[in-house]
Amino acid sequence: MKKIAIISGTSGLIGMQLLHELLKGSTYDTVISVGRRTLALKHEKLIQLEVDFKGIINLDWESKLREADLGGITFPTIQSIKDRKVDVHAYCALGTTIKAAGSKEKFYMVDHDFVFNFAKWVFELGAKRFLFVSAMSADPQSKIYYNKVKGDIEEDLKIIHFDYLGIFQPSLLLGSRSEFRLGEEVAKILSKPLSWMKVLNKIRPIYDYKVARAMIFHANEPKQIKLEVIQSKEMQNF
C-alpha cells in the first residue's frame, strides 16, 4: 500500500528538517505540506495546501487541491485518500513562543487549538499515526505557562483514536532558526559542551535533524502500543 505523509509546521526548525527528510527519503510516495502560507519550494512528491487552522475541520481540501492542480497530477492522491486505499501518517511541528505570538491567548491558539484542529482533521482524512513535537518540560500541572500548554495538548491528543500517537519531547534544539531568540542562543552557548562530551543525555541539546529522523523512524516501525512518549535522550542516536 502506498504511503502519504501530511505535515504541518514546516516554517519552524523541526518542521523544515522533517520536510527535507520526508522528501529525500523513499518511505512516502507523496508529502502534503499544510500551512498558512505556501513554501517557495517545488518537488515531485510535494503537494502544498494553504489553510486556516482555525477552520481546517471544515476545509474542502479536495476542491482546493483540484483548483491548484490544472494538470491532474494530484488526482490519484485525492482518490486514494477518499477511497481509504493509502496509509496516511501525520506529522505536527506546529508551535510558537509567547513573545512571537504576542500574547498568552494567541500562543494558546497556535500551540493548542491549531494542533488539536490539525489532529482532528487528519484523523477524519484517515491518518492512522500521528507524530507530534512537544517539549521536554511539558506538564499540564506546571506553573510555567509554556510547559502547561504543552502538557494540555499532549493530554487532549490522547482522546483522538489514532492507531499510534507518538509524542516527542526534545530538549533545547540546535539548528538554524529563521528567527532570533536571545534566551535560546545564550542557553545553546552554555550547554553546547554537553553535546560534545555526550553526557547528560536527558538534558543536553539535540539537533533538529535528529528529532526529525526519530519521528520518521517511529512512524514506520511496527508498534504494539497506541501511545508512546519519546524523550530527548532516545533521539540522540538518529
C-alpha positions as CSV (number, residue, x, y, z in Angstrom):
1,M,0.0,0.0,0.0
2,K,1.2,3.5,-0.8
3,K,2.1,5.9,1.9
4,I,1.3,9.6,2.3
5,A,2.8,12.0,4.9
6,I,0.8,15.1,5.9
7,I,2.9,17.6,7.7
8,S,2.2,20.9,9.4
9,G,4.6,23.5,10.9
10,T,7.2,23.4,8.1
11,S,8.2,27.0,8.6
12,G,9.7,26.0,12.0
13,L,13.0,24.4,12.9
14,I,12.0,20.8,13.2
15,G,9.3,21.2,10.5
16,M,11.8,22.3,7.9
17,Q,14.0,19.3,8.7
18,L,11.1,16.9,8.7
19,L,10.0,18.1,5.2
20,H,13.6,17.8,4.0
21,E,13.9,14.2,5.3
22,L,10.4,13.2,4.0
23,L,11.1,14.5,0.5
24,K,14.6,13.0,0.2
25,G,13.6,9.6,1.6
26,S,11.8,6.8,-0.2
27,T,9.3,5.9,2.6
28,Y,6.5,8.1,1.3
29,D,5.1,8.4,-2.2
30,T,3.5,11.8,-1.5
31,V,4.1,14.5,1.0
32,I,1.3,17.0,1.7
33,S,2.5,20.2,3.4
34,V,-0.3,22.1,5.2
35,G,0.3,25.7,6.2
36,R,-0.9,29.2,6.4
37,R,1.4,30.1,3.6
38,T,2.9,28.1,0.7
39,L,6.6,27.5,0.6
40,A,8.9,28.6,-2.1
41,L,9.7,25.0,-2.9
42,K,8.8,22.5,-5.6
43,H,9.4,18.8,-5.6
44,E,7.8,15.9,-7.5
45,K,6.5,14.4,-4.3
46,L,5.3,17.6,-2.7
47,I,1.7,18.9,-2.6
48,Q,1.1,22.2,-0.8
49,L,-2.2,23.1,0.8
50,E,-2.8,26.6,2.1
51,V,-5.2,26.5,5.1
52,D,-6.6,28.5,8.0
53,F,-6.0,26.2,11.1
54,K,-8.9,27.9,12.8
55,G,-11.4,26.4,10.3
56,I,-9.4,23.4,9.0
57,I,-12.1,21.0,10.2
58,N,-14.5,22.3,7.6
59,L,-11.9,22.7,4.9
60,D,-12.9,21.5,1.4
61,W,-9.4,20.1,0.8
62,E,-10.4,18.2,-2.3
63,S,-11.6,21.3,-4.1
64,K,-8.6,23.3,-3.0
65,L,-6.3,20.6,-4.4
66,R,-8.2,20.4,-7.6
67,E,-8.1,24.1,-8.1
68,A,-4.3,24.2,-7.8
69,D,-3.8,21.1,-9.9
70,L,-4.5,22.1,-13.5
71,G,-2.7,19.1,-14.9
72,G,-4.5,16.5,-12.9
73,I,-1.3,15.3,-11.2
74,T,-2.8,15.1,-7.7
75,F,-5.9,13.2,-8.8
76,P,-4.6,9.7,-7.9
77,T,-3.6,11.1,-4.4
78,I,-7.0,12.6,-3.9
79,Q,-8.8,9.5,-5.0
80,S,-6.7,7.2,-2.8
81,I,-7.4,9.3,0.3
82,K,-11.1,9.3,-0.5
83,D,-11.2,5.5,-1.0
84,R,-9.0,4.8,2.1
85,K,-6.6,3.0,-0.1
86,V,-3.4,4.6,1.2
87,D,-1.5,4.6,4.5
88,V,-1.6,8.1,5.9
89,H,0.8,9.3,8.6
90,A,0.5,12.9,10.0
91,Y,3.4,14.9,11.5
92,C,2.8,18.0,13.5
93,A,5.6,20.5,14.3
94,L,3.3,23.5,14.9
95,G,4.5,25.8,17.6
96,T,5.5,29.3,18.5
97,T,6.5,31.4,21.6
98,I,4.5,33.8,23.7
99,K,6.8,36.6,22.5
100,A,6.3,35.8,18.8
101,A,2.6,35.2,19.2
102,G,2.1,38.5,21.0
103,S,0.0,37.2,24.0
104,K,-0.7,34.1,26.0
105,E,-4.1,33.8,24.3
106,K,-2.6,33.8,20.8
107,F,0.2,31.4,21.9
108,Y,-2.5,29.0,23.2
109,M,-4.4,29.3,20.0
110,V,-1.3,28.1,18.0
111,D,0.2,25.6,20.3
112,H,-3.0,24.1,21.5
113,D,-6.0,24.9,19.3
114,F,-4.2,24.7,15.9
115,V,-2.5,21.5,16.8
116,F,-5.8,19.9,18.0
117,N,-7.7,21.1,15.0
118,F,-5.0,19.7,12.7
119,A,-5.1,16.4,14.5
120,K,-8.8,16.1,14.2
121,W,-8.7,16.9,10.6
122,V,-6.1,14.4,9.6
123,F,-7.9,11.7,11.6
124,E,-11.0,12.4,9.6
125,L,-8.9,12.1,6.4
126,G,-7.8,8.6,7.6
127,A,-4.5,9.2,9.3
128,K,-3.6,6.2,11.4
129,R,-0.5,7.5,13.0
130,F,0.2,11.0,14.5
131,L,3.6,12.2,15.4
132,F,3.8,15.4,17.5
133,V,6.7,17.6,18.6
134,S,6.1,18.7,22.2
135,A,8.7,19.8,24.8
136,M,10.8,18.1,27.4
137,S,9.2,20.1,30.1
138,A,5.5,19.5,29.1
139,D,3.3,19.2,32.1
140,P,-0.4,20.1,32.4
141,Q,0.2,20.8,36.1
142,S,3.1,23.1,35.6
143,K,3.0,26.7,36.9
144,I,5.0,27.8,33.8
145,Y,2.5,28.7,31.1
146,Y,4.5,27.3,28.2
147,N,5.0,23.9,29.9
148,K,1.4,23.8,30.9
149,V,0.1,24.4,27.4
150,K,2.4,21.7,26.0
151,G,1.1,19.3,28.7
152,D,-2.5,20.2,28.0
153,I,-2.2,19.5,24.2
154,E,-0.5,16.2,24.9
155,E,-3.4,15.1,27.1
156,D,-6.0,16.3,24.6
157,L,-4.4,14.5,21.7
158,K,-4.9,11.2,23.6
159,I,-8.6,11.4,23.1
160,I,-8.3,11.1,19.3
161,H,-8.3,7.4,18.5
162,F,-5.2,7.2,16.3
163,D,-3.7,3.7,16.0
164,Y,-0.5,5.2,17.2
165,L,0.3,8.6,18.9
166,G,4.0,9.4,19.2
167,I,4.8,12.4,21.4
168,F,8.4,13.7,21.0
169,Q,9.9,15.7,23.9
170,P,13.2,17.2,22.7
171,S,15.4,19.3,24.9
172,L,17.0,22.6,23.7
173,L,17.1,22.5,19.9
174,L,20.2,23.1,17.9
175,G,19.8,24.3,14.3
176,S,19.3,27.4,12.2
177,R,16.2,29.2,13.0
178,S,14.6,31.8,10.8
179,E,14.0,34.0,13.9
180,F,16.5,35.1,16.6
181,R,15.7,34.0,20.2
182,L,18.2,35.6,22.6
183,G,17.4,33.3,25.5
184,E,17.9,30.2,23.4
185,E,21.1,31.4,21.9
186,V,22.6,32.1,25.4
187,A,21.4,28.6,26.5
188,K,23.0,27.0,23.5
189,I,26.4,28.6,24.2
190,L,26.3,27.5,27.8
191,S,25.0,23.9,27.2
192,K,26.6,23.0,23.8
193,P,29.7,21.4,25.5
194,L,27.3,18.8,26.8
195,S,26.7,17.8,23.2
196,W,30.4,17.4,22.5
197,M,31.0,15.4,25.7
198,K,27.8,13.3,25.1
199,V,26.9,13.3,28.7
200,L,23.6,14.0,30.5
201,N,21.6,12.7,27.5
202,K,18.3,13.7,29.0
203,I,19.1,17.4,29.0
204,R,21.8,18.0,26.5
205,P,20.8,19.9,23.4
206,I,19.7,18.0,20.4
207,Y,20.0,18.8,16.7
208,D,16.8,19.4,14.7
209,Y,17.6,16.7,12.2
210,K,17.9,14.0,14.9
211,V,14.3,14.8,16.1
212,A,13.0,14.7,12.5
213,R,14.7,11.3,11.8
214,A,13.4,9.9,15.1
215,M,9.9,10.9,14.2
216,I,10.0,9.2,10.8
217,F,11.6,6.1,12.2
218,H,8.9,5.7,14.9
219,A,6.1,6.4,12.4
220,N,7.2,3.4,10.3
221,E,8.1,0.9,13.0
222,P,5.7,-1.9,13.8
223,K,4.0,-0.8,17.1
224,Q,2.1,-2.9,19.7
225,I,1.2,0.2,21.7
226,K,-1.1,3.1,20.9
227,L,0.8,5.8,22.9
228,E,4.5,6.4,23.2
229,V,6.4,9.3,24.7
230,I,9.9,9.6,23.2
231,Q,12.3,11.6,25.3
232,S,15.2,13.6,24.0
233,K,17.9,11.1,25.1
234,E,16.2,8.5,22.9
235,M,16.5,10.7,19.9
236,Q,20.2,11.4,20.2
237,N,21.4,8.4,18.1
238,F,19.4,9.3,15.0
